[in-house]
Amino acid sequence: MLLNDLYTVTDLNDQQELFEALIHLQPEHRIFGGHFPQSPVLPGVCMMQIVKEMLEMKLRKGVIVVRANHLKFLTIVDPRVTQTLNFRMNLRLGEEIQVQASLFLENTVFFKFSGQFREVINHPV
């Protein structure tokens, strides 16, 4: 889990099919030392983990990605420059949870995701 370690969350807007939050990166986190020294970048796998953790926060249950239709890494997140990100997720509940999510700041979109998740039974959140 990266929440409250790599990043923290504030300013939640939780509506039925919309979930928005302000994400604050910890620029001194050890992950940036390895990815990459002298030129830190938020790893794409961490962006995907943020989507998963935000969905779990919204639903209050564990989930697993079953299909990633679109993963687009559009702009590098350099934590020395960008320490705050907006998160927006639209979802439709069903047997599979349809999710469209993005990380952005003002007019800059860093990451877009479209895909499906499924609830994980007996998974602590």
N, C-alpha and C positions, 0 to 999 in steps of 0.2 A: 504494500500500500504506500502510495506516494503522498497522499493527503496528510497535511500537518507535518510533513518532513521536507519534501521537495517544494511543496506549495501549500498555501492556505487559501481559504475561500471566505469572501464577504459579500455583502449586498445581494442576497438571494432574491430572485423573483420566481416563485414556484406557482405556476398556473396548471390547469389540467393537462394540456398537451404541449406546454412550453416551460422550459426551465432555463433560467439565466443566472449567471453569477459573475463576480469579479474574482479573478485568480491572481494571487501574489506569489511570484517565484522567489525562492531563497537563492540569490545569486552566488552565495558562498557554499552551496551544497556540494558535497563530494562528487556527485555525478558529473558536474561541469569540469572538474579537474581531469577526468578521463575522457571526456567527450567535448571538446578536445583541449589539451593543454595549450595555453597561449591564445586560443580562439574558441571559447566555450559556445556550445550550441545545445539547445534543448532537443534531446533525441526524439525522433519520430515515434518510437515505441512508447515514450513517456506521454506524448500527446494522445496516443490511443488509450493509454492507461487512464488519463484524465477523463476521457469520455466515459469509460467503463465505471470509474469511481463516481462521477457525477450522476450517472444513471442509477447506480446503487444508492446514492444519497437520496435521489428523488423517490425511488420505489421502496426504499428501506428493505431491500433484499439483494442477495447475491445474483449476479448475472454472468453469462459468458457469451462472447461474440460467436455467432454461428455463420455469419456471412458478412463480408465486407465488400459491398458493391463498388464503392468508390472511396479511395484514400488519396487525398491530394495534399502534398506538402508544398505550399506555395511560396513561403518566405521563411528564411531562417530566423529563429528566435535566439538572439544573443542576449543573455541575462545581464550583461553589463550595460546594455542599452534599453532593453525592454524587460521590465520587472513586473508589469501588470498586464494581464490579458483579460479580454471579455470572453465569456463562454456562453454559447447559445445552443440549445438542443430542442428540437421538435420531435415528438414521439407519438406513436399510435400503439396502443396496447392490444394484444391478441396473444395467440399461442406463441408467436414470435413477436418481439417488440421491435417495431420499425423505428429507426433513429436516423435523424439528420442532425449533425452537430458541426460547430465551427469554433475555432479560436481566432480572435481578431483584436485589433486595437485601432479605433477610429476607422480610417479607410483601408487599412492594411489587413488582409486576411492571411493568416499563417497556415491554417490547417482546416480541411473540410473532410467530413466523414459521412457516408451514407451506408447503412447496412442493417442487420438484424441481430438481436440478442435474444437469449432465452434465460429464464430463471433457473438458478442452480438450487436444487433442494438441499436443505441442511447445510447451507453455506453461511457462516457468520459474516455479518457486515461490519 
